[in-house]
Amino acid sequence: MFVFIPPPGGVAGDYSKEGNLAGHVDRNVLPGIILEKYYGYGDNEGILSTIPAVTTAMLGVLAGTLLQSNLGPWKKVASLALAGVVSLGVGGFWGLSFPVIKNLWTSSFVLVAAGWSLLLLALFYAVIDVLKWRWLAFFWVVIGANAITIYICKEFVNFRDIAEFFFGGVARLTGDSGTLVLLVGTLAVEWLLLYFLYRHKIFLRV
């Protein structure tokens, strides 16, 4: 559709913010306002971009099915890694003619994103489930135990200001690296809140 169907007044194969087909459909069919935080001319999760996004979900289902299969543990690792490499290769090659664009959720982006995700899944499955080095996952377990909580908390708790209070002096002393220091500080404050909830067995669910 992107390659062969031009938006009214435009040309086929236009992947610019202003001229792409998905943005035109979103602006003229979706109700409400196109938010600037997306890309101003369309919705990251709009009508046409949902089609390849469904494929992203399907690839996740296939990966989960593989993990639940009767294959041996290392064969599962190898299969996930091979699928990741193939996805990256095909997506990268396809991206030469059909650009990898996250905002438009192009099909080449689906494959590249899936490739990296599959490789990371293979790595974590090998380390945590096969080799049993589960202590390495503790940092992420704390986050996953209250993922919805921290997602919502960021809407009304200014973790950046809290990090500025504790790490602002260090950030100013580090010069150009100050932004990175504050970013790490913000993540640290968020994680410590989640750790407090984890230690006290407080788990918020929806």
MDTraj code that builds the backbone (N, CA, C; nanometers):
import mdtraj as md
import numpy as np

residues = "MET PHE VAL PHE ILE PRO PRO PRO GLY GLY VAL ALA GLY ASP TYR SER LYS GLU GLY ASN LEU ALA GLY HIS VAL ASP ARG ASN VAL LEU PRO GLY ILE ILE LEU GLU LYS TYR TYR GLY TYR GLY ASP ASN GLU GLY ILE LEU SER THR ILE PRO ALA VAL THR THR ALA MET LEU GLY VAL LEU ALA GLY THR LEU LEU GLN SER ASN LEU GLY PRO TRP LYS LYS VAL ALA SER LEU ALA LEU ALA GLY VAL VAL SER LEU GLY VAL GLY GLY PHE TRP GLY LEU SER PHE PRO VAL ILE LYS ASN LEU TRP THR SER SER PHE VAL LEU VAL ALA ALA GLY TRP SER LEU LEU LEU LEU ALA LEU PHE TYR ALA VAL ILE ASP VAL LEU LYS TRP ARG TRP LEU ALA PHE PHE TRP VAL VAL ILE GLY ALA ASN ALA ILE THR ILE TYR ILE CYS LYS GLU PHE VAL ASN PHE ARG ASP ILE ALA GLU PHE PHE PHE GLY GLY VAL ALA ARG LEU THR GLY ASP SER GLY THR LEU VAL LEU LEU VAL GLY THR LEU ALA VAL GLU TRP LEU LEU LEU TYR PHE LEU TYR ARG HIS LYS ILE PHE LEU ARG VAL".split()
xyz = np.array([
    [0.0819, -0.1211, 0.0000],
    [0.0000, 0.0000, 0.0000],
    [0.0858, 0.1269, 0.0000],
    [0.1899, 0.1263, 0.0834],
    [0.2792, 0.2426, 0.0868],
    [0.3449, 0.2661, -0.0490],
    [0.3884, 0.1564, -0.1089],
    [0.4670, 0.1668, -0.2324],
    [0.3812, 0.2036, -0.3520],
    [0.2595, 0.1498, -0.3598],
    [0.1824, 0.1617, -0.4828],
    [0.0615, 0.2553, -0.4756],
    [0.0164, 0.2905, -0.3550],
    [-0.1037, 0.3736, -0.3450],
    [-0.0654, 0.5146, -0.2997],
    [-0.0862, 0.6154, -0.3839],
    [-0.0535, 0.7530, -0.3438],
    [-0.1672, 0.8150, -0.2635],
    [-0.1364, 0.8945, -0.1625],
    [-0.2432, 0.9702, -0.0957],
    [-0.2946, 1.0779, -0.1902],
    [-0.4180, 1.1217, -0.1742],
    [-0.4710, 1.2271, -0.2622],
    [-0.3796, 1.3496, -0.2640],
    [-0.3401, 1.3897, -0.3833],
    [-0.2521, 1.5051, -0.3965],
    [-0.1067, 1.4742, -0.3731],
    [-0.0743, 1.3477, -0.3447],
    [0.0632, 1.3094, -0.3180],
    [0.1133, 1.2066, -0.4171],
    [0.2223, 1.1419, -0.3818],
    [0.2807, 1.0402, -0.4698],
    [0.2992, 0.9108, -0.3908],
    [0.2939, 0.7992, -0.4616],
    [0.3171, 0.6695, -0.3986],
    [0.4634, 0.6587, -0.3568],
    [0.4879, 0.5894, -0.2476],
    [0.6254, 0.5715, -0.2022],
    [0.6823, 0.6903, -0.1284],
    [0.5967, 0.7805, -0.0815],
    [0.6422, 0.8960, -0.0037],
    [0.6400, 0.8575, 0.1446],
    [0.7584, 0.8567, 0.2079],
    [0.7662, 0.8165, 0.3482],
    [0.7934, 0.9349, 0.4404],
    [0.7764, 1.0545, 0.3899],
    [0.7994, 1.1735, 0.4721],
    [0.6885, 1.1884, 0.5748],
    [0.7129, 1.2683, 0.6782],
    [0.6123, 1.2914, 0.7811],
    [0.4848, 1.3480, 0.7221],
    [0.5009, 1.4426, 0.6306],
    [0.3853, 1.5143, 0.5770],
    [0.3127, 1.4382, 0.4674],
    [0.3863, 1.3535, 0.3920],
    [0.3277, 1.2989, 0.2694],
    [0.2958, 1.1511, 0.2683],
    [0.3204, 1.0802, 0.3780],
    [0.2987, 0.9350, 0.3741],
    [0.1497, 0.9002, 0.3779],
    [0.1170, 0.7857, 0.3229],
    [-0.0222, 0.7420, 0.3109],
    [-0.0870, 0.7185, 0.4472],
    [-0.0138, 0.6578, 0.5409],
    [-0.0709, 0.6280, 0.6723],
    [-0.1113, 0.7559, 0.7444],
    [-0.0270, 0.8589, 0.7370],
    [-0.0595, 0.9860, 0.8005],
    [-0.1832, 1.0489, 0.7406],
    [-0.1957, 1.0410, 0.6069],
    [-0.3141, 1.0967, 0.5407],
    [-0.4408, 1.0261, 0.5897],
    [-0.4368, 0.8934, 0.5988],
    [-0.5527, 0.8184, 0.6449],
    [-0.5868, 0.8564, 0.7891],
    [-0.4837, 0.8668, 0.8732],
    [-0.5080, 0.9011, 1.0138],
    [-0.5713, 1.0396, 1.0273],
    [-0.5203, 1.1352, 0.9528],
    [-0.5709, 1.2722, 0.9645],
    [-0.7155, 1.2841, 0.9170],
    [-0.7539, 1.1987, 0.8251],
    [-0.8867, 1.2133, 0.7647],
    [-0.9892, 1.1133, 0.8154],
    [-0.9472, 1.0111, 0.8864],
    [-1.0405, 0.9085, 0.9315],
    [-1.0475, 0.9000, 1.0830],
    [-0.9325, 0.9100, 1.1506],
    [-0.9330, 0.8993, 1.2969],
    [-1.0008, 1.0206, 1.3593],
    [-1.0807, 0.9990, 1.4623],
    [-1.1404, 1.1134, 1.5322],
    [-1.0384, 1.1784, 1.6256],
    [-1.0672, 1.2991, 1.6668],
    [-0.9806, 1.3659, 1.7640],
    [-0.8641, 1.4380, 1.6997],
    [-0.7622, 1.4658, 1.7821],
    [-0.6472, 1.5448, 1.7389],
    [-0.5255, 1.4544, 1.7257],
    [-0.4480, 1.4736, 1.6192],
    [-0.3220, 1.4023, 1.6041],
    [-0.2199, 1.4680, 1.6967],
    [-0.1708, 1.3956, 1.7950],
    [-0.0846, 1.4540, 1.8963],
    [0.0560, 1.4814, 1.8435],
    [0.1114, 1.5934, 1.8837],
    [0.2458, 1.6307, 1.8415],
    [0.3494, 1.5321, 1.8945],
    [0.3209, 1.4695, 2.0085],
    [0.4187, 1.3777, 2.0672],
    [0.4375, 1.2523, 1.9811],
    [0.3444, 1.2261, 1.8898],
    [0.3660, 1.1167, 1.7952],
    [0.4592, 1.1696, 1.6865],
    [0.4065, 1.2112, 1.5745],
    [0.4930, 1.2815, 1.4807],
    [0.4189, 1.3944, 1.4109],
    [0.3075, 1.4364, 1.4688],
    [0.2392, 1.5573, 1.4247],
    [0.1472, 1.5416, 1.3059],
    [0.1750, 1.4433, 1.2201],
    [0.0958, 1.4272, 1.0982],
    [0.0203, 1.2947, 1.0945],
    [0.0368, 1.2137, 1.1960],
    [-0.0309, 1.0850, 1.2016],
    [-0.0150, 1.0243, 1.3394],
    [-0.0747, 0.9092, 1.3576],
    [-0.0714, 0.8406, 1.4866],
    [0.0223, 0.7206, 1.4764],
    [0.1158, 0.7092, 1.5726],
    [0.2058, 0.5933, 1.5715],
    [0.1300, 0.4618, 1.5687],
    [0.0130, 0.4609, 1.6266],
    [-0.0685, 0.3400, 1.6307],
    [-0.1981, 0.3647, 1.5547],
    [-0.1835, 0.4189, 1.4362],
    [-0.2990, 0.4533, 1.3546],
    [-0.3563, 0.3352, 1.2806],
    [-0.4348, 0.3653, 1.1782],
    [-0.5115, 0.2609, 1.1094],
    [-0.4219, 0.1684, 1.0280],
    [-0.3438, 0.2242, 0.9350],
    [-0.2607, 0.1391, 0.8500],
    [-0.1437, 0.0793, 0.9272],
    [-0.0880, 0.1553, 1.0213],
    [0.0276, 0.1041, 1.0959],
    [-0.0096, -0.0112, 1.1878],
    [-0.1393, -0.0264, 1.2159],
    [-0.1839, -0.1382, 1.3001],
    [-0.1688, -0.2719, 1.2288],
    [-0.1761, -0.2706, 1.0956],
    [-0.1674, -0.3968, 1.0198],
    [-0.0330, -0.4662, 1.0433],
    [0.0807, -0.4012, 1.0200],
    [0.2079, -0.4675, 1.0502],
    [0.2325, -0.4845, 1.1999],
    [0.1708, -0.3979, 1.2822],
    [0.1857, -0.4128, 1.4267],
    [0.1243, -0.5444, 1.4738],
    [0.0173, -0.5874, 1.4086],
    [-0.0433, -0.7171, 1.4408],
    [0.0585, -0.8289, 1.4160],
    [0.1376, -0.8137, 1.3105],
    [0.2411, -0.9127, 1.2814],
    [0.3439, -0.9180, 1.3929],
    [0.3764, -0.8018, 1.4505],
    [0.4693, -0.7993, 1.5639],
    [0.4154, -0.8861, 1.6780],
    [0.2871, -0.8710, 1.7077],
    [0.2257, -0.9521, 1.8134],
    [0.2266, -1.0999, 1.7771],
    [0.2015, -1.1316, 1.6500],
    [0.2012, -1.2708, 1.6058],
    [0.3392, -1.3337, 1.6194],
    [0.4435, -1.2570, 1.5909],
    [0.5801, -1.3088, 1.6064],
    [0.6090, -1.3402, 1.7526],
    [0.5562, -1.2571, 1.8428],
    [0.5708, -1.2857, 1.9851],
    [0.5004, -1.4139, 2.0250],
    [0.3823, -1.4359, 1.9686],
    [0.3079, -1.5595, 1.9961],
    [0.3859, -1.6808, 1.9461],
    [0.4442, -1.6688, 1.8275],
    [0.5222, -1.7794, 1.7714],
    [0.6445, -1.8091, 1.8577],
    [0.7094, -1.7034, 1.9079],
    [0.8252, -1.7233, 1.9958],
    [0.7823, -1.7942, 2.1244],
    [0.6679, -1.7526, 2.1799],
    [0.6174, -1.8175, 2.3001],
    [0.5809, -1.9630, 2.2757],
    [0.5243, -1.9909, 2.1587],
    [0.4892, -2.1296, 2.1232],
    [0.6144, -2.2154, 2.1137],
    [0.7206, -2.1579, 2.0569],
    [0.8472, -2.2303, 2.0482],
    [0.9012, -2.2641, 2.1874],
    [0.8939, -2.1686, 2.2787],
    [0.9446, -2.1914, 2.4140],
    [0.8637, -2.2978, 2.4875],
    [0.7370, -2.3138, 2.4521],
    [0.6517, -2.4140, 2.5167],
    [0.6568, -2.5493, 2.4468],
    [0.7337, -2.5586, 2.3387],
    [0.7402, -2.6824, 2.2614],
    [0.8273, -2.7863, 2.3323],
    [0.8389, -2.9042, 2.2726],
    [0.9171, -3.0141, 2.3307],
    [1.0626, -3.0144, 2.2859],
    [1.1053, -2.9122, 2.2163],
    [1.2458, -2.9031, 2.1770],
    [1.3346, -2.8948, 2.3005],
    [1.4575, -2.9407, 2.2858],
    [1.5529, -2.9287, 2.3949],
    [1.5866, -2.7822, 2.4203],
    [1.6321, -2.7488, 2.5426],
    [1.6587, -2.6083, 2.5772],
    [1.7551, -2.5384, 2.4820],
    [1.8660, -2.6033, 2.4498],
    [1.9635, -2.5373, 2.3632],
    [1.9155, -2.5286, 2.2185],
    [1.8300, -2.6223, 2.1788],
    [1.7707, -2.6117, 2.0449],
    [1.6763, -2.4922, 2.0377],
    [1.6068, -2.4659, 2.1488],
    [1.5211, -2.3480, 2.1537],
    [1.6049, -2.2205, 2.1424],
    [1.7158, -2.2185, 2.2148],
    [1.8052, -2.1021, 2.2080],
    [1.8548, -2.0822, 2.0652],
    [1.8988, -2.1909, 2.0033],
    [1.9508, -2.1829, 1.8665],
    [1.8429, -2.1385, 1.7688],
    [1.7217, -2.1907, 1.7864],
    [1.6108, -2.1551, 1.6959],
    [1.5757, -2.0074, 1.7077],
    [1.5686, -1.9579, 1.8304],
    [1.5386, -1.8160, 1.8516],
    [1.6479, -1.7281, 1.7929],
    [1.7740, -1.7670, 1.8160],
    [1.8858, -1.6886, 1.7648],
    [1.8884, -1.6885, 1.6120],
    [1.8647, -1.8053, 1.5522],
    [1.8622, -1.8138, 1.4059],
    [1.7494, -1.7292, 1.3485],
    [1.6316, -1.7376, 1.4107],
    [1.5184, -1.6560, 1.3646],
    [1.5507, -1.5075, 1.3776],
    [1.6209, -1.4710, 1.4846],
    [1.6597, -1.3314, 1.5033],
    [1.7549, -1.2828, 1.3956],
    [1.8546, -1.3641, 1.3643],
    [1.9525, -1.3266, 1.2615],
    [1.8849, -1.3143, 1.1250],
    [1.7980, -1.4103, 1.0931],
    [1.7269, -1.4064, 0.9642],
    [1.6373, -1.2825, 0.9562],
    [1.5659, -1.2542, 1.0645],
    [1.4777, -1.1371, 1.0650],
    [1.5574, -1.0085, 1.0456],
    [1.6704, -0.9974, 1.1159],
    [1.7547, -0.8789, 1.0995],
    [1.8066, -0.8669, 0.9570],
    [1.8499, -0.9786, 0.9004],
    [1.9030, -0.9765, 0.7641],
    [1.7981, -0.9369, 0.6618],
    [1.6812, -1.0022, 0.6690],
    [1.5740, -0.9728, 0.5735],
    [1.5230, -0.8298, 0.5930],
    [1.5024, -0.7899, 0.7200],
    [1.4534, -0.6545, 0.7469],
    [1.5502, -0.5479, 0.7028],
    [1.6800, -0.5702, 0.7282],
    [1.7808, -0.4735, 0.6847],
    [1.7893, -0.4625, 0.5334],
    [1.7837, -0.5773, 0.4645],
    [1.7887, -0.5758, 0.3185],
    [1.6640, -0.5103, 0.2607],
    [1.5480, -0.5447, 0.3155],
    [1.4219, -0.4858, 0.2702],
    [1.4216, -0.3354, 0.2971],
    [1.4856, -0.2955, 0.4073],
    [1.4900, -0.1544, 0.4426],
    [1.5628, -0.0677, 0.3416],
    [1.6421, -0.1295, 0.2548],
    [1.7105, -0.0519, 0.1503],
    [1.6108, 0.0082, 0.0519],
    [1.4967, -0.0590, 0.0335],
    [1.3947, -0.0077, -0.0589],
    [1.2671, 0.0354, 0.0134],
    [1.2417, -0.0241, 0.1284],
    [1.1232, 0.0091, 0.2076],
    [1.1739, 0.0458, 0.3468],
    [1.1930, 0.1742, 0.3733],
    [1.2690, 0.2193, 0.4910],
    [1.2168, 0.1659, 0.6240],
    [1.3107, 0.1479, 0.7171],
    [1.2792, 0.1075, 0.8539],
    [1.2361, 0.2330, 0.9303],
    [1.1044, 0.2482, 0.9519],
    [1.0508, 0.3683, 1.0172],
    [0.9555, 0.3248, 1.1274],
    [0.9939, 0.3518, 1.2505],
    [0.9127, 0.3084, 1.3635],
    [0.7781, 0.3791, 1.3665],
    [0.7762, 0.5115, 1.3440],
    [0.6517, 0.5872, 1.3510],
    [0.5457, 0.5347, 1.2551],
    [0.5880, 0.4853, 1.1404],
    [0.4941, 0.4321, 1.0421],
    [0.4759, 0.2814, 1.0575],
    [0.5560, 0.2206, 1.1435],
    [0.5540, 0.0767, 1.1673],
    [0.5639, 0.0014, 1.0350],
    [0.6619, 0.0377, 0.9553],
    [0.6805, -0.0285, 0.8258],
    [0.7145, -0.1755, 0.8467],
    [0.6874, -0.2563, 0.7463],
    [0.7110, -0.3999, 0.7575],
    [0.8586, -0.4312, 0.7789],
    [0.9462, -0.3511, 0.7195],
    [1.0901, -0.3712, 0.7424],
    [1.1248, -0.3431, 0.8879],
    [1.0587, -0.2434, 0.9490],
    [1.0796, -0.2160, 1.0913],
    [1.0347, -0.3344, 1.1760],
    [0.9222, -0.3963, 1.1378],
    [0.8729, -0.5129, 1.2113],
    [0.9807, -0.6203, 1.2179],
    [1.0449, -0.6477, 1.1047],
    [1.1449, -0.7541, 1.1000],
    [1.2711, -0.7166, 1.1773],
    [1.3158, -0.5924, 1.1643],
    [1.4356, -0.5510, 1.2373],
    [1.4115, -0.5532, 1.3878],
    [1.2968, -0.4987, 1.4299],
    [1.2634, -0.5003, 1.5726],
    [1.2485, -0.6434, 1.6233],
    [1.1849, -0.7288, 1.5439],
    [1.1680, -0.8685, 1.5834],
    [1.3034, -0.9379, 1.5919],
    [1.3929, -0.9046, 1.4998],
    [1.5249, -0.9664, 1.5004],
    [1.5998, -0.9399, 1.6299],
    [1.6057, -0.8129, 1.6695],
    [1.6739, -0.7796, 1.7950],
    [1.6025, -0.8406, 1.9152],
    [1.4686, -0.8404, 1.9118],
    [1.3916, -0.8968, 2.0234],
    [1.4166, -1.0465, 2.0372],
    [1.4213, -1.1163, 1.9253],
    [1.4444, -1.2610, 1.9286],
    [1.5849, -1.2935, 1.9784],
    [1.6836, -1.2146, 1.9368],
    [1.8199, -1.2372, 1.9846],
    [1.8297, -1.2136, 2.1354],
    [1.7648, -1.1073, 2.1834],
    [1.7665, -1.0803, 2.3272],
    [1.6908, -1.1887, 2.4043],
    [1.5788, -1.2345, 2.3477],
    [1.5035, -1.3414, 2.4122],
    [1.5883, -1.4685, 2.4208],
    [1.6597, -1.4999, 2.3133],
    [1.7479, -1.6172, 2.3135],
    [1.8547, -1.6033, 2.4211],
    [1.9125, -1.4831, 2.4332],
    [2.0162, -1.4593, 2.5336],
    [1.9611, -1.4758, 2.6756],
    [1.8483, -1.4095, 2.7041],
    [1.7928, -1.4156, 2.8391],
    [1.7422, -1.5561, 2.8730],
    [1.6848, -1.6243, 2.7755],
    [1.6379, -1.7604, 2.8005],
    [1.7562, -1.8522, 2.8322],
    [1.8652, -1.8352, 2.7578],
    [1.9837, -1.9176, 2.7812],
    [2.0433, -1.8920, 2.9190],
    [2.0540, -1.7650, 2.9557],
    [2.1187, -1.7293, 3.0823],
    [2.0311, -1.7636, 3.2027],
    [1.9023, -1.7310, 3.1935],
    [1.8147, -1.7415, 3.3113],
    [1.7495, -1.8785, 3.3232],
    [1.6995, -1.9321, 3.2131],
    [1.6240, -2.0573, 3.2211],
    [1.7092, -2.1815, 3.1954],
    [1.8098, -2.1683, 3.1087],
    [1.8917, -2.2860, 3.0771],
    [2.0105, -2.2967, 3.1725],
    [2.0881, -2.1898, 3.1861],
    [2.2030, -2.1911, 3.2757],
    [2.1650, -2.1676, 3.4217],
    [2.0421, -2.1217, 3.4447],
    [1.9882, -2.1002, 3.5804],
    [2.0593, -1.9882, 3.6568],
    [2.1139, -1.8901, 3.5865],
    [2.1773, -1.7762, 3.6538],
    [2.0700, -1.6714, 3.6834],
    [1.9737, -1.7091, 3.7647],
    [1.8554, -1.6253, 3.7829],
    [1.8821, -1.5007, 3.8655],
    [1.9896, -1.4992, 3.9411],
    [2.0211, -1.3800, 4.0201],
    [2.0466, -1.2595, 3.9295],
    [2.0888, -1.2864, 3.8053],
    [2.1129, -1.1766, 3.7118],
    [1.9836, -1.1048, 3.6735],
    [1.8707, -1.1704, 3.6944],
    [1.7419, -1.1138, 3.6529],
    [1.6752, -1.0329, 3.7625],
    [1.7362, -1.0272, 3.8831],
    [1.6672, -0.9640, 3.9951],
    [1.6289, -0.8198, 3.9662],
    [1.7193, -0.7443, 3.9045],
    [1.6903, -0.6039, 3.8722],
    [1.5613, -0.5927, 3.7921],
    [1.5437, -0.6822, 3.6951],
    [1.4270, -0.6763, 3.6073],
    [1.3034, -0.7337, 3.6742],
    [1.3224, -0.8310, 3.7643],
    [1.2091, -0.8872, 3.8375],
    [1.1402, -0.7801, 3.9213],
    [1.2204, -0.6958, 3.9848],
    [1.1651, -0.5868, 4.0663],
    [1.0787, -0.4954, 3.9802],
    [1.1246, -0.4665, 3.8592],
    [1.0481, -0.3801, 3.7687],
    [0.9216, -0.4510, 3.7207],
    [0.9372, -0.5753, 3.6783],
    [0.8235, -0.6491, 3.6239],
    [0.7142, -0.6749, 3.7256],
    [0.7507, -0.6844, 3.8546],
    [0.6517, -0.7123, 3.9584],
    [0.5517, -0.5987, 3.9745],
    [0.5934, -0.4767, 3.9378],
    [0.5037, -0.3608, 3.9489],
    [0.5160, -0.2707, 3.8253],
    [0.5179, -0.3336, 3.7099],
    [0.5373, -0.2584, 3.5857],
    [0.4274, -0.1546, 3.5625],
    [0.3031, -0.1930, 3.5872],
    [0.1918, -0.1005, 3.5686],
    [0.2022, 0.0159, 3.6671],
    [0.2466, -0.0151, 3.7879],
    [0.2592, 0.0886, 3.8913],
    [0.3520, 0.2001, 3.8470],
    [0.4716, 0.1645, 3.8011],
    [0.5683, 0.2678, 3.7637],
    [0.5237, 0.3392, 3.6360],
    [0.4539, 0.2683, 3.5499],
    [0.4025, 0.3295, 3.4270],
    [0.3037, 0.4406, 3.4608],
    [0.2186, 0.4155, 3.5599],
    [0.1182, 0.5141, 3.5997],
    [0.1803, 0.6225, 3.6870],
    [0.2702, 0.5831, 3.7774],
    [0.3316, 0.6793, 3.8710],
    [0.4006, 0.7943, 3.7988],
    [0.4599, 0.7646, 3.6843],
    [0.5329, 0.8683, 3.6116],
    [0.4432, 0.9811, 3.5642],
    [0.3115, 0.9558, 3.5646],
    [0.2178, 1.0579, 3.5216],
    [0.1940, 1.1647, 3.6282],
    [0.2172, 1.1296, 3.7550],
    [0.1913, 1.2289, 3.8593],
    [0.3058, 1.2437, 3.9610],
    [0.4131, 1.1676, 3.9456],
    [0.5330, 1.1842, 4.0287],
    [0.6469, 1.2285, 3.9387],
    [0.7070, 1.3440, 3.9699],
    [0.8144, 1.3966, 3.8869],
    [0.9480, 1.3384, 3.9336],
    [0.9789, 1.2195, 3.8816],
    [1.1022, 1.1517, 3.9213],
    [1.2255, 1.2298, 3.8772],
    [1.2122, 1.3049, 3.7696],
    [1.3257, 1.3848, 3.7210],
    [1.3653, 1.4902, 3.8244],
    [1.2678, 1.5563, 3.8844],
    [1.2978, 1.6571, 3.9861],
    [1.3601, 1.5942, 4.1100],
    [1.3126, 1.4752, 4.1466],
    [1.3699, 1.4055, 4.2613],
    [1.5162, 1.3708, 4.2330],
    [1.5422, 1.3234, 4.1123],
    [1.6796, 1.2908, 4.0742],
    [1.7667, 1.4158, 4.0724],
    [1.7097, 1.5271, 4.0276],
    [1.7829, 1.6543, 4.0260],
    [1.8220, 1.6949, 4.1676],
    [1.7335, 1.6711, 4.2641],
    [1.7616, 1.7058, 4.4039],
    [1.8806, 1.6256, 4.4574],
    [1.8836, 1.4977, 4.4268],
    [1.9883, 1.4116, 4.4819],
    [2.1157, 1.4091, 4.3974],
    [2.1010, 1.4196, 4.2659],
    [2.2159, 1.4010, 4.1774],
    [2.2530, 1.5265, 4.0990],
    [2.1806, 1.6378, 4.1230],
    [2.2061, 1.7599, 4.0471],
    [2.3491, 1.8097, 4.0606],
    [2.4028, 1.8057, 4.1825],
    [2.5402, 1.8507, 4.2038],
    [2.6399, 1.7687, 4.1257],
    [2.6233, 1.6376, 4.1286],
    [2.7125, 1.5486, 4.0534],
    [2.6990, 1.5744, 3.9032],
    [2.5739, 1.5944, 3.8589],
    [2.5502, 1.6192, 3.7166],
    [2.6223, 1.7453, 3.6697],
    [2.6186, 1.8500, 3.7516],
    [2.6857, 1.9747, 3.7117],
    [2.8372, 1.9580, 3.7088],
    [2.8904, 1.8748, 3.7961],
    [3.0353, 1.8527, 3.8001],
    [3.0852, 1.7697, 3.6819],
    [2.9962, 1.6923, 3.6238],
    [3.0379, 1.6052, 3.5133],
    [3.0267, 1.6708, 3.3769],
    [2.9849, 1.7965, 3.3725],
    [2.9825, 1.8721, 3.2464],
    [2.8885, 1.8139, 3.1438],
    [2.9438, 1.7740, 3.0291],
    [2.8616, 1.7247, 2.9179],
    [2.7907, 1.5938, 2.9508],
    [2.8391, 1.5229, 3.0501],
    [2.7768, 1.3951, 3.0881],
    [2.6645, 1.4142, 3.1902],
    [2.6336, 1.5398, 3.2239],
    [2.5322, 1.5673, 3.3248],
    [2.3962, 1.5114, 3.2904],
    [2.3588, 1.5193, 3.1627],
    [2.2284, 1.4667, 3.1204],
    [2.2203, 1.3172, 3.1451],
    [2.3293, 1.2468, 3.1156],
    [2.3333, 1.1016, 3.1382],
    [2.3241, 1.0703, 3.2877],
    [2.3923, 1.1492, 3.3696],
    [2.3883, 1.1284, 3.5148],
    [2.2451, 1.1427, 3.5659],
    [2.1751, 1.2457, 3.5190],
    [2.0365, 1.2669, 3.5636],
    [1.9441, 1.1566, 3.5126],
    [1.9702, 1.1087, 3.3937],
    [1.8894, 0.9985, 3.3400],
    [1.9073, 0.8733, 3.4256],
    [2.0325, 0.8400, 3.4556],
    [2.0595, 0.7231, 3.5401],
    [2.0009, 0.7453, 3.6792],
    [2.0130, 0.8692, 3.7305],
    [1.9560, 0.9011, 3.8612],
    [1.8057, 0.8845, 3.8644],
    [1.7387, 0.9273, 3.7580],
    [1.5935, 0.9115, 3.7490],
    [1.5543, 0.7646, 3.7505],
    [1.6261, 0.6843, 3.6731],
    [1.5995, 0.5401, 3.6715],
    [1.6241, 0.4782, 3.8089],
    [1.7284, 0.5265, 3.8766],
    [1.7597, 0.4738, 4.0097],
    [1.6483, 0.5052, 4.1089],
    [1.5960, 0.6277, 4.1034],
    [1.4870, 0.6661, 4.1941],
    [1.3632, 0.5810, 4.1669],
    [1.3308, 0.5627, 4.0399],
    [1.2147, 0.4812, 4.0043],
    [1.2331, 0.3371, 4.0529],
    [1.3537, 0.2828, 4.0322],
    [1.3789, 0.1442, 4.0716],
    [1.3722, 0.1281, 4.2230],
    [1.4250, 0.2244, 4.2970],
    [1.4227, 0.2161, 4.4433],
    [1.2797, 0.2174, 4.4967],
    [1.1926, 0.2951, 4.4322],
    [1.0517, 0.2926, 4.4711],
    [0.9934, 0.1535, 4.4485],
    [1.0235, 0.0957, 4.3327],
    [0.9739, -0.0379, 4.3015],
    [1.0333, -0.1424, 4.3967],
    [1.1591, -0.1237, 4.4351],
    [1.2231, -0.2173, 4.5279],
    [1.1562, -0.2109, 4.6656],
    [1.1221, -0.0887, 4.7083],
    [1.0509, -0.0718, 4.8349],
    [0.9194, -0.1490, 4.8323],
    [0.8442, -0.1345, 4.7230],
    [0.7174, -0.2074, 4.7098],
    [0.7414, -0.3577, 4.7070],
    [0.8460, -0.3992, 4.6377],
    [0.8778, -0.5421, 4.6252],
    [0.9118, -0.6019, 4.7614],
    [0.9952, -0.5310, 4.8383],
    [1.0362, -0.5803, 4.9694],
    [0.9183, -0.5920, 5.0652],
    [0.8216, -0.5016, 5.0483],
    [0.7050, -0.5038, 5.1366],
    [0.5871, -0.5814, 5.0766],
    [0.6188, -0.6536, 4.9681],
    [0.5188, -0.7397, 4.9021],
    [0.3925, -0.6630, 4.8640],
    [0.4129, -0.5414, 4.8129],
    [0.3016, -0.4603, 4.7644],
    [0.3013, -0.4682, 4.6115],
    [0.2017, -0.5332, 4.5557],
    [0.1942, -0.5506, 4.4106],
    [0.0592, -0.4984, 4.3623],
    [0.0619, -0.3950, 4.2833],
    [-0.0607, -0.3351, 4.2328],
    [-0.0978, -0.3983, 4.0988],
    [-0.2214, -0.4374, 4.0854],
    [-0.2692, -0.5022, 3.9630],
    [-0.3876, -0.4251, 3.9068],
    [-0.4096, -0.4445, 3.7778],
    [-0.5240, -0.3820, 3.7105],
    [-0.6278, -0.4888, 3.6822],
])
top = md.Topology()
chain = top.add_chain()
for i, resn in enumerate(residues, 1):
    res = top.add_residue(resn, chain, resSeq=i)
    for name in ("N", "CA", "C"):
        top.add_atom(name, md.element.get_by_symbol(name[0]), res)
traj = md.Trajectory(xyz[None], top)
